[in-house]
Structures are given as structure tokens and as C-alpha cells.
Amino acid sequence: MTMHFVDMIENRVSTNAFDPNKDVPADQIRQLVRLATHAPTAYNLQNWRFVAVHSQEARARLRAVANDQSKITDAAVTFIIAGSLPDHADVAPRLRPAVEAGFMPQRMADGWVDAVRQAYEHHPGRQRDEAFRTATFAGATLMFAAQAFGLASCPMGGFDPDGVARAFGLAPTEIPVMLLAVGHAAEGNWPAKPRRPVAEVLSLV
């Protein structure tokens, strides 16, 4: 199993050409998001939102605010992955299952509420950074979940965040961080591109 996952990492590609005639069913979309929610978040905030842009109408609407990228309408589904600004009011209900399961003391959960308040309440830059971290972890997890199901994916920037938020009803506290196209690869995609040597990017201290 370990080697299988290593192979997935080494052979992952950002797919540019999708087969527009092959769909991903709604049940599988839900499964992909369920797996993505196993990504880590600070204080277990789970401060994310996933919008699965699946219908032809919705994909066309997204393409209109995403630099007319053809992947959006060719792929079976494109996820808008949004990070929410962290709010201490969200901590208690998100930790309650852990407290009720008996492995997290209530005192610790209460302490995390205070920690989130102190860390983020008057720090908009930290809030935004955390929203981006959360969405990035979720996007990476969803990408590898898709690969495990034999699906291709491509994370994308190149969109109008305000336009995406308006077109798909995101709250003011939800930041669209990335788009992730998922579907079936068409013929002609490149293999994984060579990476820089580890010696160029690693400082072992």
C-alpha cells in the first residue's frame, strides 16, 4: 500500500485535456469530498467549503468567471475549494464529537476556543492565511483521492475570486482559493514533468 501511494505521488500530473463525454457520478463526487475532509485543519476548525460544479449550465457559468478555461467545461466536475475565515464560535460544535467520544477533555476543548479567539479575532491577515492553508490541504487531499479512483485532476488559479463568490453564493467569510477540475483524461496529456533535484530545495540542518 505504501509503495502504491508513492507511485501515485511520483506519477501525478496536472491534466490539461479531459474527455468531455465521460461523467463522474454524484455519489462519487460525494465520496471524493468525504475523503477530502480528512485533511488537517488548525484546531479541527474544518473551515472549508466545497462547491462541486457538475451540471453543464454551472460549468459554463464558472468558465465565464475563470478566464474561459476549457478544462472547466471538459472535465466532469470542477470543485471550487473555499477556505473560511476562522471563527472561535465554530470551535465548540466542531470539537463536540471528540468530547462526546471521550478522548478529548472538555477543559481542552474550552481552551481551544480561547486559543482560536486569541490567535485570529483581531488579525485579518492570520485569518486569511489560515483559510488559504485549509483550502490547500483540502485540495491536495481531494486531488489524490481522485487519483485513487482512477480519475485525472488539475488544480487551477486563473479565476476572478469575486466573480466566483457572486456566481456561486459564497459567504463574505468564504474565500475561493482554488479550482480543481476532475474527470477522465483524454489522449495526449504529458507524463509527469521532471522535478528539481532534492539538493536544490532541501536544507537539512
PLY file of the C-alpha trace (Angstrom):
ply
format ascii 1.0
element vertex 205
property float x
property float y
property float z
element edge 204
property int vertex1
property int vertex2
end_header
0.00 0.00 0.00
2.83 2.41 0.85
4.55 1.87 -2.46
1.24 2.28 -4.27
0.84 5.74 -2.75
4.46 6.62 -3.57
3.73 5.69 -7.18
0.66 7.92 -7.12
2.73 10.87 -5.92
5.51 10.32 -8.45
3.15 9.81 -11.38
0.61 12.53 -10.65
0.13 15.01 -13.48
-1.89 18.17 -13.85
-4.20 17.05 -16.63
-4.85 19.59 -19.36
-7.06 17.53 -21.67
-10.21 15.87 -20.29
-12.68 13.62 -22.09
-15.90 15.68 -22.17
-18.00 12.58 -22.86
-17.24 10.82 -19.56
-19.01 11.79 -16.36
-18.28 11.39 -12.66
-21.50 10.41 -10.84
-22.82 12.40 -7.90
-22.19 9.55 -5.43
-18.51 9.52 -6.36
-18.33 13.31 -6.05
-19.68 13.00 -2.51
-17.12 10.29 -1.75
-14.28 12.48 -3.00
-15.37 15.33 -0.75
-15.79 12.96 2.21
-12.18 11.90 1.77
-11.02 15.49 1.32
-12.49 16.37 4.71
-9.90 14.11 6.32
-7.28 16.76 5.56
-5.86 18.56 8.61
-7.11 21.91 9.86
-5.95 24.12 12.71
-7.84 23.34 15.93
-10.04 20.97 13.91
-11.87 24.02 12.60
-12.75 22.25 9.34
-13.11 25.74 7.88
-13.73 24.77 4.28
-16.46 24.60 1.71
-16.62 22.57 -1.50
-18.82 23.57 -4.41
-19.00 20.75 -6.96
-19.72 22.43 -10.28
-21.19 19.48 -12.15
-24.07 20.44 -14.43
-23.36 21.80 -17.90
-25.06 25.08 -17.00
-23.00 25.53 -13.84
-19.75 24.64 -15.59
-20.44 27.23 -18.29
-21.18 29.80 -15.56
-17.89 29.01 -13.83
-15.93 29.13 -17.07
-17.23 32.66 -17.63
-15.51 33.89 -14.45
-12.40 31.71 -14.84
-10.59 33.10 -17.88
-12.58 30.89 -20.26
-10.52 27.81 -19.32
-11.78 24.88 -21.39
-10.88 22.35 -18.68
-13.85 23.59 -16.69
-16.39 22.50 -19.27
-14.46 19.44 -20.49
-13.87 17.90 -17.07
-16.79 16.07 -15.47
-16.76 18.31 -12.39
-14.78 21.29 -11.18
-14.61 21.89 -7.46
-14.50 25.38 -6.04
-12.48 24.89 -2.87
-13.01 27.72 -0.41
-11.40 28.36 2.92
-13.47 30.07 5.61
-12.03 32.72 7.88
-11.52 31.04 11.27
-14.06 31.96 13.94
-13.80 30.89 17.58
-17.60 30.42 17.64
-17.18 27.42 15.33
-14.74 25.57 17.57
-17.04 24.15 20.26
-19.54 22.44 17.91
-16.72 21.02 15.79
-14.96 19.59 18.83
-18.14 18.28 20.48
-17.99 14.85 18.79
-14.46 14.35 20.12
-15.55 15.35 23.62
-18.61 13.10 23.47
-16.46 10.22 22.23
-14.47 10.55 25.43
-10.97 11.13 24.12
-10.88 14.93 24.31
-11.39 16.53 27.74
-13.94 19.34 27.87
-11.34 21.58 29.51
-9.07 21.16 26.48
-11.91 21.94 24.08
-12.70 25.11 26.02
-9.03 26.05 25.88
-9.01 25.67 22.10
-11.95 28.08 21.83
-9.90 30.69 23.69
-6.81 29.90 21.64
-8.63 30.48 18.36
-10.09 33.73 19.67
-6.65 34.99 20.69
-4.93 33.81 17.53
-7.33 35.17 14.93
-10.03 37.51 16.26
-8.23 40.79 15.61
-5.79 39.51 12.99
-7.34 39.55 9.49
-4.03 38.57 7.89
-3.81 35.43 10.02
-7.44 34.63 9.26
-6.80 34.84 5.53
-3.60 32.80 5.79
-5.44 30.06 7.69
-8.27 30.00 5.16
-5.72 29.50 2.38
-3.88 26.77 4.30
-7.10 24.91 4.95
-8.26 25.03 1.33
-4.82 23.99 0.08
-4.70 20.92 2.33
-8.23 20.02 1.23
-7.40 20.47 -2.45
-4.32 18.27 -2.26
-6.23 15.55 -0.42
-9.08 15.68 -2.92
-6.62 15.52 -5.81
-5.05 12.29 -4.54
-8.47 10.86 -3.66
-9.44 11.39 -7.29
-6.28 9.68 -8.44
-7.02 6.71 -6.19
-10.34 6.32 -8.06
-8.54 6.40 -11.40
-9.59 9.97 -12.16
-7.49 12.80 -13.53
-7.32 16.25 -11.99
-5.89 19.72 -12.47
-5.68 22.43 -9.80
-6.28 25.87 -11.28
-5.86 29.50 -10.46
-6.75 31.98 -13.16
-10.21 33.00 -11.97
-11.98 36.06 -10.65
-12.46 35.38 -6.92
-15.20 37.97 -6.52
-16.95 36.72 -9.64
-16.79 33.12 -8.42
-18.09 34.13 -4.99
-21.03 36.01 -6.52
-21.87 33.36 -9.11
-21.94 30.53 -6.58
-23.23 32.20 -3.45
-20.14 32.13 -1.24
-20.40 33.97 2.05
-18.22 37.04 2.71
-16.17 34.88 5.09
-15.51 32.21 2.40
-12.52 32.72 0.11
-12.37 30.75 -3.16
-8.76 29.59 -3.09
-8.56 27.17 -6.00
-10.49 25.37 -8.66
-9.88 21.65 -9.10
-11.04 20.05 -12.34
-11.70 16.30 -12.02
-12.67 13.84 -14.71
-11.31 11.32 -17.19
-8.13 12.15 -19.07
-8.24 12.40 -22.85
-5.45 11.19 -25.09
-2.36 13.34 -25.49
-1.62 14.55 -21.96
2.02 14.84 -21.00
3.59 12.49 -18.44
4.80 13.82 -15.10
7.33 16.59 -15.68
10.83 16.25 -14.13
11.30 17.82 -10.72
14.23 19.82 -9.38
16.84 17.76 -7.52
16.30 17.46 -3.79
19.74 19.02 -3.20
18.46 22.26 -4.71
15.39 22.55 -2.50
16.35 20.91 0.82
18.28 22.42 3.68
18.99 19.73 6.26
20.04 21.46 9.47
0 1
1 2
2 3
3 4
4 5
5 6
6 7
7 8
8 9
9 10
10 11
11 12
12 13
13 14
14 15
15 16
16 17
17 18
18 19
19 20
20 21
21 22
22 23
23 24
24 25
25 26
26 27
27 28
28 29
29 30
30 31
31 32
32 33
33 34
34 35
35 36
36 37
37 38
38 39
39 40
40 41
41 42
42 43
43 44
44 45
45 46
46 47
47 48
48 49
49 50
50 51
51 52
52 53
53 54
54 55
55 56
56 57
57 58
58 59
59 60
60 61
61 62
62 63
63 64
64 65
65 66
66 67
67 68
68 69
69 70
70 71
71 72
72 73
73 74
74 75
75 76
76 77
77 78
78 79
79 80
80 81
81 82
82 83
83 84
84 85
85 86
86 87
87 88
88 89
89 90
90 91
91 92
92 93
93 94
94 95
95 96
96 97
97 98
98 99
99 100
100 101
101 102
102 103
103 104
104 105
105 106
106 107
107 108
108 109
109 110
110 111
111 112
112 113
113 114
114 115
115 116
116 117
117 118
118 119
119 120
120 121
121 122
122 123
123 124
124 125
125 126
126 127
127 128
128 129
129 130
130 131
131 132
132 133
133 134
134 135
135 136
136 137
137 138
138 139
139 140
140 141
141 142
142 143
143 144
144 145
145 146
146 147
147 148
148 149
149 150
150 151
151 152
152 153
153 154
154 155
155 156
156 157
157 158
158 159
159 160
160 161
161 162
162 163
163 164
164 165
165 166
166 167
167 168
168 169
169 170
170 171
171 172
172 173
173 174
174 175
175 176
176 177
177 178
178 179
179 180
180 181
181 182
182 183
183 184
184 185
185 186
186 187
187 188
188 189
189 190
190 191
191 192
192 193
193 194
194 195
195 196
196 197
197 198
198 199
199 200
200 201
201 202
202 203
203 204
